[in-house]
Amino acid sequence: MPLAGHLIEARTRLFRASIAVAVAVVAGYLFSDLILDVLRGPVVALAESRNATLNYGSVSGAFELKVKIALYAGLVLASPVWLYQLFAFFAPALTRREKRYTVGFVASAVPLFLAGCVAGFWLFPHVVELLAGFASTSDSTILEASYYFDFVMKLVLAVGVAFVLPVFVVLLNFMGVLPGISIVRGWRVVLVAIVLFCALATPAADVMSMFLLAVPMAALFAAAAGIALLHDRRAARRVAALAAGARASVTA
C-alpha cells in the first residue's frame, strides 16, 4: 500500500475510534452523577466521625469534574472499539506468529486490567479511610474534588497495571529476554513486593482485605511463571529436535 493509502486507512480508523469515544463520553457524562456518588462514599463515611466534605475551588469546578469523569468513563467504555481499530491498522504488517502473540496479549491483558480496576475501586475506600485516619477527629478533612478524583483514578489505574504485569512477564519470556527459571528464582522478592503493596493499600487492621488482594496477584504471578517454564521447555525440545535433525543429515 502506498503512503497515501496508509494515511487514508489511518484517517478512517481514527474517525471510527473518535466516534465511539464521543458516544461513550456522552454516556459517561449521563452517568457522572452516579459515579461521583460512588466516589463520594468514603467521604460520607468520614463525615460520621469528623467534619469531612468535598469542595470545588472555582465556580466551574463541578462542571469540570463531571467532564473529567465523562472523559475517563468514555475512554474505558470505548476501549474495545479503539483497541480493535488500532490492531486492525497494524495487523496487515504483522506475520501470523506476531498476530497470534498480539491477539493473545490483548485478550489476556484487557480482562486482567479491567479486573484490576474493579479491585482498585473496591480498594480505594479503604485507602481513603487509612490516609484520613492519620488526622485527629477534631480536625476537618476538606478535600478538593478534582484532586480527590485524580487520586482515586491513579490508585485504580495502578492496581489495574499491577494485575497486567504478569502478562508483560510472559511476553518478555516469549521474546527470549526473561528465562522462566529466573522468574521462579525471584518468587521471594515478588511475594514480598506483593505483600508490601497490599499492606500499604489496605488498612493495617483489615487483614482480610489484604489477603483478598494479595491472593489473586500471587496467583497471577505463579501462572505467569508456569507459562514461562512451559514455553522454555517446549523451546528447548524444539532446539534439540533441530539439532538432532542437523546431525542426522550430516551423518547421512
Salt bridges, closest charged atoms under 4 A:
GLU9 OE2 - ARG13 NE 2.80
ASP33 OD1 - LYS66 NZ 3.38
ASP37 OD1 - ARG40 NH1 2.74
ASP150 OD1 - LYS68 NZ 3.41
ASP206 OD2 - HIS126 ND1 3.48
ASP232 OD1 - HIS231 ND1 3.72
